[in-house]
Amino acid sequence: MKVVEVADLASYVGKELGASEWFQIDQDRINAFADATLDHQFIHVDPEQAKNTPFGTTIAHGYLTLSMLPYLQATIDGFLMPKGMKMAMNYGFDKLRFMAPLKVDKRVRAVATLMEATEKREGQWLLKFNFVVEIEGEDKPALMAEWLLMYFV
């Protein structure tokens, strides 16, 4: 994480903040997510049946990939944290697109860019980040998201 003065946040708008570590999505994680969400569609959890699909294997749930954003974000060295931050919270998404299937055992990483930094109230900053979750060795990303985080300083 990169700690910056609140007054300096605007200077990072439009800048790429870096990429996360690569993270492998294996079948055990996909199965655990299926159990947690009760979404056991065969394309996610049945390798034998998934062999007969255009993907040739199981794929991660799109929402599993999305749910990895907090972890991936935490591994970005240049990700911004306002100095004196008391807490941060997920505020939502302005845009979310699942661009390509994430096949089992592939590795992903997130690349973040700060899009906006707005003081909503004194001590409350709403930051909008563009996140692209890349799939190692693939041309298209797994997802693209405009993620809103509220920082309390």
C-alpha atoms as an extended CHARMM CRD file, in Angstrom:
* protein
*
       153  EXT
         1         1  MET       CA              0.0000000000        0.0000000000        0.0000000000  PROA      1               0.0000000000
         2         2  LYS       CA              1.0730000000        3.5240000000       -0.6810000000  PROA      2               0.0000000000
         3         3  VAL       CA              0.1190000000        6.0030000000        2.0590000000  PROA      3               0.0000000000
         4         4  VAL       CA             -0.6080000000        9.4800000000        0.6890000000  PROA      4               0.0000000000
         5         5  GLU       CA             -1.9160000000       12.7530000000        2.0680000000  PROA      5               0.0000000000
         6         6  VAL       CA             -5.6260000000       13.2300000000        1.3920000000  PROA      6               0.0000000000
         7         7  ALA       CA             -4.8300000000       16.4890000000       -0.3770000000  PROA      7               0.0000000000
         8         8  ASP       CA             -2.6700000000       14.5430000000       -2.8540000000  PROA      8               0.0000000000
         9         9  LEU       CA             -5.3300000000       12.0260000000       -3.9320000000  PROA      9               0.0000000000
        10        10  ALA       CA             -6.4100000000       14.1190000000       -6.9220000000  PROA      10              0.0000000000
        11        11  SER       CA             -2.8770000000       13.9780000000       -8.3500000000  PROA      11              0.0000000000
        12        12  TYR       CA             -3.2730000000       10.1970000000       -8.8060000000  PROA      12              0.0000000000
        13        13  VAL       CA             -6.4840000000       10.3910000000      -10.8660000000  PROA      13              0.0000000000
        14        14  GLY       CA             -5.9290000000        8.7300000000      -14.2370000000  PROA      14              0.0000000000
        15        15  LYS       CA             -2.7990000000        6.9350000000      -13.0840000000  PROA      15              0.0000000000
        16        16  GLU       CA             -2.2450000000        3.2000000000      -12.9890000000  PROA      16              0.0000000000
        17        17  LEU       CA             -1.4260000000        2.1760000000       -9.4230000000  PROA      17              0.0000000000
        18        18  GLY       CA              0.0950000000       -1.1690000000      -10.2690000000  PROA      18              0.0000000000
        19        19  ALA       CA             -0.7170000000       -4.8430000000      -10.5620000000  PROA      19              0.0000000000
        20        20  SER       CA             -1.4060000000       -7.4220000000       -7.9010000000  PROA      20              0.0000000000
        21        21  GLU       CA              0.3990000000      -10.6930000000       -7.4260000000  PROA      21              0.0000000000
        22        22  TRP       CA             -0.6990000000      -13.5580000000       -9.6470000000  PROA      22              0.0000000000
        23        23  PHE       CA             -3.2220000000      -15.8530000000       -7.9660000000  PROA      23              0.0000000000
        24        24  GLN       CA             -4.2700000000      -19.3200000000       -9.1380000000  PROA      24              0.0000000000
        25        25  ILE       CA             -7.9440000000      -20.3020000000       -9.1310000000  PROA      25              0.0000000000
        26        26  ASP       CA             -8.1050000000      -24.0590000000       -8.5640000000  PROA      26              0.0000000000
        27        27  GLN       CA            -11.0140000000      -26.4990000000       -8.5320000000  PROA      27              0.0000000000
        28        28  ASP       CA            -11.1240000000      -26.6390000000       -4.7180000000  PROA      28              0.0000000000
        29        29  ARG       CA            -11.7130000000      -22.8720000000       -4.5710000000  PROA      29              0.0000000000
        30        30  ILE       CA            -14.3800000000      -23.0830000000       -7.2810000000  PROA      30              0.0000000000
        31        31  ASN       CA            -16.1080000000      -25.9200000000       -5.4000000000  PROA      31              0.0000000000
        32        32  ALA       CA            -15.9750000000      -24.0180000000       -2.1040000000  PROA      32              0.0000000000
        33        33  PHE       CA            -17.5090000000      -20.9640000000       -3.7790000000  PROA      33              0.0000000000
        34        34  ALA       CA            -20.2290000000      -23.1640000000       -5.2870000000  PROA      34              0.0000000000
        35        35  ASP       CA            -20.9700000000      -24.5210000000       -1.8110000000  PROA      35              0.0000000000
        36        36  ALA       CA            -21.0320000000      -21.0380000000       -0.2770000000  PROA      36              0.0000000000
        37        37  THR       CA            -23.3900000000      -19.6260000000       -2.9260000000  PROA      37              0.0000000000
        38        38  LEU       CA            -25.3820000000      -22.8060000000       -3.6900000000  PROA      38              0.0000000000
        39        39  ASP       CA            -24.4980000000      -22.3440000000       -7.3670000000  PROA      39              0.0000000000
        40        40  HSD       CA            -23.5040000000      -25.8490000000       -8.4380000000  PROA      40              0.0000000000
        41        41  GLN       CA            -23.9800000000      -25.4460000000      -12.1830000000  PROA      41              0.0000000000
        42        42  PHE       CA            -22.0230000000      -28.2300000000      -13.8880000000  PROA      42              0.0000000000
        43        43  ILE       CA            -19.8180000000      -25.8150000000      -15.8300000000  PROA      43              0.0000000000
        44        44  HSD       CA            -18.2180000000      -24.9070000000      -12.4980000000  PROA      44              0.0000000000
        45        45  VAL       CA            -18.1380000000      -28.1600000000      -10.5330000000  PROA      45              0.0000000000
        46        46  ASP       CA            -18.2670000000      -31.1570000000      -12.8830000000  PROA      46              0.0000000000
        47        47  PRO       CA            -14.9870000000      -31.5570000000      -14.8000000000  PROA      47              0.0000000000
        48        48  GLU       CA            -16.2460000000      -34.5580000000      -16.7980000000  PROA      48              0.0000000000
        49        49  GLN       CA            -19.3830000000      -32.8230000000      -18.0520000000  PROA      49              0.0000000000
        50        50  ALA       CA            -17.5070000000      -29.5370000000      -18.5870000000  PROA      50              0.0000000000
        51        51  LYS       CA            -15.1450000000      -31.2930000000      -21.0180000000  PROA      51              0.0000000000
        52        52  ASN       CA            -18.0460000000      -31.3010000000      -23.5080000000  PROA      52              0.0000000000
        53        53  THR       CA            -18.5160000000      -27.5130000000      -23.4480000000  PROA      53              0.0000000000
        54        54  PRO       CA            -16.7810000000      -24.9750000000      -25.6960000000  PROA      54              0.0000000000
        55        55  PHE       CA            -14.4010000000      -24.2750000000      -22.7690000000  PROA      55              0.0000000000
        56        56  GLY       CA            -13.2590000000      -27.9030000000      -22.4680000000  PROA      56              0.0000000000
        57        57  THR       CA            -12.9660000000      -27.6440000000      -18.6900000000  PROA      57              0.0000000000
        58        58  THR       CA            -14.6160000000      -26.1090000000      -15.6600000000  PROA      58              0.0000000000
        59        59  ILE       CA            -14.6580000000      -22.3380000000      -15.2740000000  PROA      59              0.0000000000
        60        60  ALA       CA            -14.7870000000      -20.1230000000      -12.2080000000  PROA      60              0.0000000000
        61        61  HSD       CA            -17.9830000000      -18.3300000000      -11.3380000000  PROA      61              0.0000000000
        62        62  GLY       CA            -17.8210000000      -14.7080000000      -12.4550000000  PROA      62              0.0000000000
        63        63  TYR       CA            -18.7310000000      -13.6800000000       -8.9250000000  PROA      63              0.0000000000
        64        64  LEU       CA            -15.8660000000      -15.7700000000       -7.5570000000  PROA      64              0.0000000000
        65        65  THR       CA            -13.4760000000      -13.7440000000       -9.6790000000  PROA      65              0.0000000000
        66        66  LEU       CA            -15.1530000000      -10.5500000000       -8.4890000000  PROA      66              0.0000000000
        67        67  SER       CA            -14.9590000000      -11.6750000000       -4.8600000000  PROA      67              0.0000000000
        68        68  MET       CA            -11.1740000000      -11.9710000000       -5.1830000000  PROA      68              0.0000000000
        69        69  LEU       CA            -10.8090000000       -8.1980000000       -5.7370000000  PROA      69              0.0000000000
        70        70  PRO       CA            -10.2530000000       -7.3060000000       -2.0560000000  PROA      70              0.0000000000
        71        71  TYR       CA             -7.4420000000       -9.8370000000       -1.7790000000  PROA      71              0.0000000000
        72        72  LEU       CA             -5.8790000000       -8.8880000000       -5.1200000000  PROA      72              0.0000000000
        73        73  GLN       CA             -6.1530000000       -5.1740000000       -4.3060000000  PROA      73              0.0000000000
        74        74  ALA       CA             -4.3250000000       -5.7320000000       -1.0170000000  PROA      74              0.0000000000
        75        75  THR       CA             -1.3080000000       -7.1320000000       -2.9050000000  PROA      75              0.0000000000
        76        76  ILE       CA             -0.8700000000       -4.0590000000       -5.1310000000  PROA      76              0.0000000000
        77        77  ASP       CA              2.1730000000       -2.2120000000       -3.7740000000  PROA      77              0.0000000000
        78        78  GLY       CA              1.1020000000        1.1290000000       -5.2520000000  PROA      78              0.0000000000
        79        79  PHE       CA             -2.5320000000        0.9650000000       -4.1410000000  PROA      79              0.0000000000
        80        80  LEU       CA             -3.5020000000        4.1720000000       -2.3470000000  PROA      80              0.0000000000
        81        81  MET       CA             -4.3660000000        4.5230000000        1.2960000000  PROA      81              0.0000000000
        82        82  PRO       CA             -5.0250000000        8.0110000000        2.6740000000  PROA      82              0.0000000000
        83        83  LYS       CA             -2.8190000000        8.9820000000        5.6020000000  PROA      83              0.0000000000
        84        84  GLY       CA             -4.7400000000        8.7820000000        8.8650000000  PROA      84              0.0000000000
        85        85  MET       CA             -7.4150000000        6.4700000000        7.4440000000  PROA      85              0.0000000000
        86        86  LYS       CA             -9.6960000000        5.1350000000       10.1680000000  PROA      86              0.0000000000
        87        87  MET       CA            -11.5170000000        2.6450000000        7.9670000000  PROA      87              0.0000000000
        88        88  ALA       CA            -12.5720000000        1.8610000000        4.4340000000  PROA      88              0.0000000000
        89        89  MET       CA            -15.7100000000        0.2300000000        3.1200000000  PROA      89              0.0000000000
        90        90  ASN       CA            -17.0050000000       -1.1990000000       -0.1070000000  PROA      90              0.0000000000
        91        91  TYR       CA            -19.4220000000        1.3300000000       -1.6340000000  PROA      91              0.0000000000
        92        92  GLY       CA            -20.3810000000       -0.6350000000       -4.7390000000  PROA      92              0.0000000000
        93        93  PHE       CA            -19.7040000000       -0.7070000000       -8.4640000000  PROA      93              0.0000000000
        94        94  ASP       CA            -20.5760000000        1.6970000000      -11.2440000000  PROA      94              0.0000000000
        95        95  LYS       CA            -19.8030000000       -0.7880000000      -13.9830000000  PROA      95              0.0000000000
        96        96  LEU       CA            -19.0440000000       -4.4800000000      -14.0190000000  PROA      96              0.0000000000
        97        97  ARG       CA            -18.4160000000       -6.6830000000      -17.0270000000  PROA      97              0.0000000000
        98        98  PHE       CA            -17.3990000000      -10.3420000000      -17.1950000000  PROA      98              0.0000000000
        99        99  MET       CA            -15.2650000000      -10.3370000000      -20.3240000000  PROA      99              0.0000000000
       100       100  ALA       CA            -13.9160000000      -13.8870000000      -20.6460000000  PROA      100             0.0000000000
       101       101  PRO       CA            -14.3170000000      -17.2310000000      -18.8690000000  PROA      101             0.0000000000
       102       102  LEU       CA            -11.7050000000      -18.0350000000      -16.2480000000  PROA      102             0.0000000000
       103       103  LYS       CA            -10.7030000000      -21.6650000000      -16.7330000000  PROA      103             0.0000000000
       104       104  VAL       CA             -9.7360000000      -23.7870000000      -13.7610000000  PROA      104             0.0000000000
       105       105  ASP       CA             -6.0760000000      -23.6160000000      -12.6890000000  PROA      105             0.0000000000
       106       106  LYS       CA             -5.4600000000      -20.3460000000      -14.5290000000  PROA      106             0.0000000000
       107       107  ARG       CA             -3.7800000000      -17.4730000000      -12.7180000000  PROA      107             0.0000000000
       108       108  VAL       CA             -5.2260000000      -13.9770000000      -12.4620000000  PROA      108             0.0000000000
       109       109  ARG       CA             -4.0040000000      -10.5900000000      -11.3480000000  PROA      109             0.0000000000
       110       110  ALA       CA             -5.6950000000       -7.2220000000      -10.9370000000  PROA      110             0.0000000000
       111       111  VAL       CA             -4.4670000000       -3.9550000000      -12.4100000000  PROA      111             0.0000000000
       112       112  ALA       CA             -5.8770000000       -0.8280000000      -10.7510000000  PROA      112             0.0000000000
       113       113  THR       CA             -6.2190000000        2.7520000000      -11.9730000000  PROA      113             0.0000000000
       114       114  LEU       CA             -7.6740000000        5.5960000000       -9.9130000000  PROA      114             0.0000000000
       115       115  MET       CA            -10.5170000000        7.2130000000      -11.8710000000  PROA      115             0.0000000000
       116       116  GLU       CA            -11.9720000000        9.7050000000       -9.3730000000  PROA      116             0.0000000000
       117       117  ALA       CA            -11.4100000000       11.0080000000       -5.8390000000  PROA      117             0.0000000000
       118       118  THR       CA            -14.2910000000       13.0130000000       -4.3580000000  PROA      118             0.0000000000
       119       119  GLU       CA            -14.7360000000       14.3350000000       -0.8410000000  PROA      119             0.0000000000
       120       120  LYS       CA            -18.3820000000       13.5280000000       -0.0720000000  PROA      120             0.0000000000
       121       121  ARG       CA            -18.3570000000       14.9620000000        3.4470000000  PROA      121             0.0000000000
       122       122  GLU       CA            -15.6080000000       16.1860000000        5.6690000000  PROA      122             0.0000000000
       123       123  GLY       CA            -13.3770000000       13.1880000000        6.3050000000  PROA      123             0.0000000000
       124       124  GLN       CA            -15.2280000000       10.9400000000        3.8230000000  PROA      124             0.0000000000
       125       125  TRP       CA            -13.6110000000       10.3180000000        0.4700000000  PROA      125             0.0000000000
       126       126  LEU       CA            -15.2260000000        8.2940000000       -2.3090000000  PROA      126             0.0000000000
       127       127  LEU       CA            -12.6520000000        6.8280000000       -4.6780000000  PROA      127             0.0000000000
       128       128  LYS       CA            -13.5200000000        5.1530000000       -7.9540000000  PROA      128             0.0000000000
       129       129  PHE       CA            -11.0170000000        2.6600000000       -9.2840000000  PROA      129             0.0000000000
       130       130  ASN       CA            -10.9300000000        0.8550000000      -12.5890000000  PROA      130             0.0000000000
       131       131  PHE       CA             -9.9160000000       -2.7640000000      -12.0440000000  PROA      131             0.0000000000
       132       132  VAL       CA             -8.9770000000       -5.1350000000      -14.8470000000  PROA      132             0.0000000000
       133       133  VAL       CA             -8.5620000000       -8.7630000000      -13.7950000000  PROA      133             0.0000000000
       134       134  GLU       CA             -6.1600000000      -10.2570000000      -16.2940000000  PROA      134             0.0000000000
       135       135  ILE       CA             -5.8650000000      -13.9580000000      -17.0350000000  PROA      135             0.0000000000
       136       136  GLU       CA             -2.2790000000      -15.1050000000      -17.4810000000  PROA      136             0.0000000000
       137       137  GLY       CA             -1.6190000000      -15.9890000000      -21.1180000000  PROA      137             0.0000000000
       138       138  GLU       CA             -5.0130000000      -14.7310000000      -22.3370000000  PROA      138             0.0000000000
       139       139  ASP       CA             -5.7790000000      -11.6840000000      -24.4890000000  PROA      139             0.0000000000
       140       140  LYS       CA             -9.0950000000      -10.8270000000      -22.8510000000  PROA      140             0.0000000000
       141       141  PRO       CA             -9.4570000000      -10.1040000000      -19.1450000000  PROA      141             0.0000000000
       142       142  ALA       CA            -11.7670000000      -12.0950000000      -16.8940000000  PROA      142             0.0000000000
       143       143  LEU       CA            -13.4970000000       -8.9290000000      -15.7670000000  PROA      143             0.0000000000
       144       144  MET       CA            -13.4530000000       -5.1670000000      -15.7590000000  PROA      144             0.0000000000
       145       145  ALA       CA            -14.9870000000       -3.2400000000      -12.8850000000  PROA      145             0.0000000000
       146       146  GLU       CA            -15.3840000000        0.3240000000      -11.7070000000  PROA      146             0.0000000000
       147       147  TRP       CA            -15.1460000000       -0.2370000000       -7.9660000000  PROA      147             0.0000000000
       148       148  LEU       CA            -16.1830000000        2.4150000000       -5.4430000000  PROA      148             0.0000000000
       149       149  LEU       CA            -14.4780000000        2.5210000000       -2.0540000000  PROA      149             0.0000000000
       150       150  MET       CA            -15.3020000000        4.9620000000        0.7470000000  PROA      150             0.0000000000
       151       151  TYR       CA            -12.4070000000        6.0510000000        2.9210000000  PROA      151             0.0000000000
       152       152  PHE       CA            -12.9240000000        7.6120000000        6.3630000000  PROA      152             0.0000000000
       153       153  VAL       CA            -10.0470000000        9.8170000000        7.5290000000  PROA      153             0.0000000000
